[in-house]
Amino acid sequence: MALNLNKNLKLYYSISEVAEMFDLNESTLRYWETEFPYLKPKTAGPNKVRQYSEKDIEQVRLIHNLVKKRGFKLAAAKKIINANRDGADRKADVISRLTAVRDDLQALKKELDGLE
């Protein structure tokens, strides 16, 4: 069995790390937890510190895509997710991949422009 070097070794992320990933306020994430019942990060310790797993981050990515990138209101995002959860997940994944490809292409273009 080969060692997977690309696998993320971190199991849980803090709310501040997740907020930074999506350029959100921590309060926005806490609010989304109240609006979307399937977004429930683990809480630990006496201070109830939130610990987001990769699954939780995927939920945040889906909500972020619908609300922040595509401009849906929270109620509309809930309807979309409830009506077609798998389709919404796939669309968010495709958009995320396309965004990454675009960013890579823009970086490559800058490098090529620098060679002239």
C-alpha positions in Angstrom: 0.0 0.0 0.0 1.5 3.3 -1.1 1.7 6.3 1.2 -0.7 9.1 0.0 1.3 12.3 0.4 -1.6 14.5 -0.8 -3.9 13.5 2.0 -4.6 16.2 4.5 -3.2 15.1 7.9 -5.4 17.5 9.9 -8.6 16.0 11.2 -10.3 19.1 12.6 -10.1 22.8 11.9 -11.0 25.7 14.2 -13.8 28.1 13.3 -11.2 30.8 12.6 -9.4 28.5 10.1 -12.6 27.7 8.3 -13.7 31.3 8.3 -10.4 32.3 6.7 -10.7 29.5 4.1 -13.9 31.1 2.8 -13.2 34.7 3.7 -16.1 34.8 6.1 -16.7 36.1 9.6 -16.9 33.5 12.4 -20.3 34.9 13.3 -21.5 34.0 9.8 -20.5 30.4 10.3 -22.2 30.3 13.7 -25.3 31.7 12.1 -25.3 29.2 9.3 -25.1 26.5 11.9 -28.5 27.7 13.2 -30.0 27.9 9.7 -28.7 24.6 8.2 -29.3 21.7 10.5 -26.8 19.4 8.8 -23.9 21.8 9.5 -23.0 20.7 13.0 -19.3 20.8 13.8 -18.1 18.8 16.8 -17.7 20.8 20.0 -15.0 20.0 22.5 -14.0 21.0 26.0 -15.8 23.1 28.6 -15.7 26.1 26.3 -17.5 24.2 23.5 -14.8 24.9 20.9 -16.0 24.1 17.4 -14.0 21.5 15.5 -14.8 21.3 11.8 -14.2 18.0 10.0 -13.6 17.7 6.2 -17.3 16.8 5.9 -18.3 20.0 7.8 -16.0 22.0 5.5 -17.7 20.5 2.4 -21.1 21.6 3.9 -19.7 25.1 4.4 -18.4 25.1 0.8 -21.8 24.1 -0.5 -23.6 26.9 1.5 -20.9 29.4 0.6 -21.2 28.6 -3.1 -25.0 29.0 -3.1 -25.2 32.1 -0.8 -22.0 34.1 -1.5 -21.0 33.1 -5.0 -24.3 32.5 -6.7 -26.3 35.1 -4.6 -29.1 33.0 -3.3 -30.9 34.0 -0.1 -30.6 31.6 2.8 -34.2 30.3 2.3 -33.6 29.6 -1.4 -30.3 27.9 -0.6 -32.1 25.7 1.9 -34.7 24.8 -0.7 -32.1 23.9 -3.3 -30.2 21.8 -0.8 -33.3 20.0 0.5 -34.7 19.4 -3.0 -31.6 18.1 -4.6 -28.7 17.6 -2.2 -26.6 15.5 -4.4 -27.0 17.8 -7.4 -26.1 20.8 -5.3 -23.1 19.0 -3.9 -21.9 18.1 -7.4 -22.4 21.7 -8.7 -20.5 23.1 -5.8 -17.6 20.6 -6.4 -17.5 21.4 -10.2 -17.5 25.2 -9.5 -14.7 24.8 -6.9 -12.6 22.7 -9.4 -13.2 25.2 -12.2 -12.2 28.1 -10.0 -9.0 26.3 -9.1 -8.2 25.6 -12.7 -8.9 29.3 -13.6 -6.6 30.4 -10.8 -3.8 28.1 -12.0 -4.2 29.3 -15.6 -4.0 32.9 -14.5 -0.9 32.2 -12.5 0.6 30.4 -15.5 -0.3 33.4 -17.8 1.5 35.8 -15.4 4.6 33.6 -15.6 4.5 33.4 -19.3 4.0 37.2 -19.6 7.1 37.7 -17.4 9.2 35.7 -19.9 8.7 38.2 -22.7 
